[in-house]
Amino acid sequence: MTDILSDPLVSADVAAAATRATLRARVARKPDVMVPIRSLGENHRARIAIHLKTLDAHDRYFRFGFVANDEQIDRYVNGLNFERDEIFGIYNRNLVLIAVAHLAYAPETGARPSAEFGVSVLAQARGRHYGSRLFERAMMHARNVGVSRLYVHVLSENTAMLRIARHAGATFVIDGSETEGHLTLPPATFNSQVTEMVEEHMAQANYRIKVQAKQFRHTLSSLQSAWLGTTGAEKRD
């Protein structure tokens, strides 16, 4: 019995089909898109509070380990130390803070420098890998400032955060309902420092463009309202 794959015509068809499938897979795969993640300072404190208060009870439970009320969120936000820690954020085109990460540095103890990571993403912005991007950004910044170990304290049921940290190479220790993950960061390189500088510069520029675009839309809306009001008055006259 002749092997069907030994037939040169059939083999050519199979090869062509495989090539077409490979090309379709390459076309279907979406390339990585630059996400403008910028450092947040004191002037963003109020927007951080609004972002956290927008989270529902389930998301607040995952972010803080308990269902924080608005008063507790205010205390947390008022206690943020922008000089010591690093806060990263992602704004949408309407200047709504849709994702926030907090990189908190451990107190100086003489041991190897370490930091802890926490993140929250609004429900409408899920599925875009913003949590992963923020984690990558935090890791890059941490290693560039000399941090050698990054910790993640997360509820064991928070599978999304566990997946993000595990993908980055974190090792986990489970203690009841809580899980602690840690990963050792490599030393900073010239490439990591330049990459962070470029990404921050682009994010700052992107933010300024969004501010200008929002101001333009507001001005245009005001002009349209004034024009419609004038037209209506003329019709009444």
PyMOL commands that set and color helices and strands:
alter all, ss='L'
color gray80, all
select helices_A, chain A and resi 4-6+8-28+42-54+57-64+70-78+123-125+130-144+159-167+190-236
alter helices_A, ss='H'
color red, helices_A
select strands_A, chain A and resi 38-39+86-91+97-105+114-121+149-155+171-175+178-184
alter strands_A, ss='S'
color yellow, strands_A
deselect
rebuild
show_as cartoon
